[in-house]
Amino acid sequence: MILIIIISILLFYITILIHLLVFHVTNRSLKKYNQSNLADIIYKAAAIMIAHSSQIILYAAVYYMLTQNLLYGHLSGDITNEFFEYIYYSIVSYTSLGLGDVWPHGPVRLLTGVEAINGLFLIGWSIMYSYPSLVKISSLDIEK
């Protein structure tokens, strides 16, 4: 169980670092190329999707490693042992959707809870990051 706690803490901070890195690179690129408001939000949306997708895949890889190689629990329900299924489970956990067709058992249950908290935090952060660009676009006078 201590291993799961350590992995949960590490993943939480690694995903924060991924977000920081993606936002830093995005901001530097936007300043360098001086994009229009529409290009700005499209660029930020793509960066946000890249960040979240990489974090979901990271969690999926850890679930796969823990359940298949280290035997720290397992997933049951409508799931096979293909890696794609672990990505699906990670998406459902990260977004707190919790469809209920796959269930964690054993120590990976703790990691699932941490992923949900982590996902909510990072999704909220992404909204805060993109909000100023969205306000600029919605306040543009299209008739001029």
N, C-alpha and C positions, 0 to 999 in steps of 0.2 A: 504493500500500500504506500510506503514511503516513496518508492520509485514513481508511482502514478502522481503523487503530490509534486515531486520534483519536476516531472515531465510537464505537468499542468502549468506550473509556474513558469518554466522555461518557454513553453509554447505561448503563453500569454504575453511575455515580454518580446519574444521573437516576432510575433504578429504585430505588436506595436512598432517595433523597429522597421518591419516591412512597410507599414503604413507611413511612417515618418520618411523613409527613403523614397517611396513612390511620390508622396506629396512634395518633397524637396526637389526631386528631379523634375516633376511637373511644373512647379513654380519657376524654377530656373529656365526651363524651356519656354514657358509663357512669357517671361520677361525678355528673353533673348529674341524671340520671334515676333513679339507684340501682336498677338492674334486679335481678331475681332471678337466681339462678345459671344457670338454664336460658336465660333471655332473654339473659344475659351471653354465653354461649357461642354462641348463635344469632346475636347481633349481631356478635360477633367473627368468626365463620365467614363471614358475609356480607361484612364488611369485607375479610377476607383474599381472598375470591373477586374482589371489585372491584379490589383492588390487583394481584393476579396477572393478571387479565384485561386491565387497562389496560396492564400491562407487556408482555404478549404482543402486544397490538395495536400498541403502540409499536414493538416489534422488527419486526413484520410490515410496518408502514409504512416502516421504514427499509430492509428487504430489498426491498420493492417499488420504492422510490425508487432504490436503488442498482442494481438489476438492470434496471429498465424505463427509467429516465430517464438515469442516469449511466453505465450500462453497465460497472459494476464487478463483473463476473461474471454468472452466471446459475444458475438451478435447472433440473435436468433430471429425467426420470423421469415418474412418474405425476402430472403437474401441468399445469395450464393457467395462463394469465397473469391469472386473476381474483384479486382481492384476497383473497377467502375462502380460496383455496389457500395464500396466503402466511401467513394466520392459522394454518391447519392446520400448515404447516411450522414456524412459530414455536412452536406448542404442543409439537410433537414435539421440537424442539430445547431449549426451555425446561425441559421435564420430563426431559430426557435419555433419553427413550423410544427415539429413533432407530430408527424402523421400517424404514428403508432403501428406501422407495418413492420418495423424493425426495433428490437429491444436489446439494450446492452445488459450484460450479465457480468458480475464480478467487478474487479477494480476499474474497468473501463467506464463504469457508470459515473464515477467521479469526473473523469475526463470529459464525458459528454456534457455534464452540467457546467463545467468550466468553459467548454467551447460555446455553449449557449450564452453565457454571460459575456464572454469575449466577443462573440459575434454582435451582440446588441451594442456593446461599447463601440466597436469599430464601425458598425453601420451608422450609429449616431454621429460619430466623428466625421464620417464621409458626408453626411447631410450638412453638418456645420461647415465643412470645407467647400462644398459646392453651392451653398446658399447665396453667398454674395454674387456669384456669376448668374444664378437664376434670377435674382432681384434685378440685376442690370438688364437682362434680356426682357423680363416682363415689364420693365418701365420704359422700354424704347417706344418712341412714337413712330409707328410703321407708316403713317400717312405722309410724313415729311420726306 
